[in-house]
Amino acid sequence: MNVKEGVDLNGIRPEILRACADIHSLMEATGQFTITAGLDGKHKVGSLHYVGKAVDIRSKHIEDPAMKKRVLSEIKNILGKDYDCILECEGEPNEHYHLEWDPKV
């Protein structure tokens, strides 16, 4: 797993670290596993990034759009209902998987 230079992971919740460990093999199989944002960066108001419950993971290295969707589906399958993962900014320079720990009560 790589972390993009400047990414702040200080204060990331253990649940997010565990999720990264759980999807490590899947992401490495895509060619790389790079976290591109943690508590740093600009996110929408109320974002779980600011409380250590979210990370962004590089996806733009996966060229096949269908493969990006399969990886997204597999991430969701591996992590289960307490996690949300979406493909943000699809096809744009800032494309990434947004992964957050957001348990449903």
Steps between C-alpha positions, in 0.01 A plus 500: 500500500622846410403835644516804273746761624332752730210276601416529869404170662553618858170438675362249250263265680611138547190389309634674188846350547340156534297560184819591311661180623192301396507633142879503467528191278215615276652843445852367449358272229390814310864608474518734797343594829550869567317707760461850358318675787440452869436786739659741252354667193175678432183299538133587534371642827439218747730260316614199699855577383521770767430254782728220377222281366582526127782464251526540125670229296642545151295339223604682183781249435230244416436568132199274440179668628334160551794389715467815714138406567594138582766620745245732661252215532764273653606769751137529611470122521817463708422782744129454556220725616693721744707647216409713201713515188430698185692584185524879507586730210484210253698576183642823642861569609399475868325163464524279811321253723363673807490255790334584830405324819139595563326233712124481458308493824 
